[in-house]
Amino acid sequence: MATFPQDQFDALPEDLLRVGAHRGPKAKGRGWVTFAWAALATGVIVVSGFYAVSRSGDSSFFEWPFSAASETPVATAQPDTSVQPVVDPSTVADREITVTVLNGTDTAGIQTIAGAKLTSVGWAVGSESTSSANDFTTTTVYFSDAANEDVARGIVQALGVGDVQLSDAYVLGAAPITVVVGSDFVNLP
């Protein structure tokens, strides 16, 4: 084995514990600081993503899990009971009415049956999905514009059950009418 001549750097005192800054002991608590910054950055990204999804204009529906919003929509006004229902969708074709059908029960697929029933009489069904609540007892047709109350009443007549409500709580995306199917529709003969 080769031996090298000794020089002044090989003769170190015995009490010297540290040689070079890279061999010094690590400062305590540095790992927690890094973890805290990573957790903060992750939280900001997640909250920003939830905000972006909740503000999107498409038909996705999202509620903040910690918000105080109620599950049951609040009516903005009482519908006029003297309005005649539209039974022929072709008479209001210029309004470009599309209907969103939501399942407000725990019966799987009932929104598809209600959507098919509306499509069979000529209504344009845009999307079918489940509601955020599954305890609706009464099928409710929500409309956001008072001018569409006649359409909402026609949809109730086409379904054979339900009530109308002037509210924009369930009106999603571009569809001015939203049907939330209740257990009264499930129990139809």
Buried (B, 14 or more C-beta within 10 A) or exposed (E): EEEEEEEEEEEEEEEEEEEEEEEEEEEEEEEEEEEEEEEEEEEEEEEEEEEEEEEEEEEEBEEEEEEEEEEEBEEEEEBEEEBEBBBEBEEBEEBEBBBBBBBBBEBEEBBBBBBEBBBEBBBBBBBBBBBBBBEBEBBBBBBBBBEBBBBBBBBBBBBEBBBBBBBBBBBBBEBBBBBBBBBBBBEEE
